[in-house]
Amino acid sequence: MSRSRSWVGDSKVGCAIWVLIVIVCGMIAWKAVPVKIASSEFYDFMIEQAKYAGNVPPDILKKRILEKAQELNLPVGEKQVIVERHGDNIRMRCSYTVALEFPGYTYNWTFKHELNRPIFIV
């Protein structure tokens, strides 16, 4: 049985391209997934703090949020966290940018977390 000459070497190039694609996707996931998990955990912490903010002053809430950001290694500064209380509502805002560095490219991933919740005093 004879083979067609056009088949010779085609699979090696296709395989190399797929291996390269898998390596690039793996590098992106290796850098991005831990940042996304930390960001989600940080936002969940903000929600938890807002739920139980009944008798806690805004400056204490801000301090707790900054401590959690530091614990999660997120680049959050004092000026980036805003905690305000308006009557029976608590409003929290935080925005920060995480730089993901890849060979030859740096991606700046910006996160903006905003909450506006009613305060329930138990």
Buried (B, 14 or more C-beta within 10 A) or exposed (E): EEEEEEEEEEEEEEEEEEEEEEEEEEEEEEBBEEBEEBBEEBBEBBEEBBBEBEEBEBEEBBBBBBEBBEEBEBEBEEEBBBBEBEEEBBBBBBEBEBEBEEEEEEEEBEBEBEBEBEBEEE
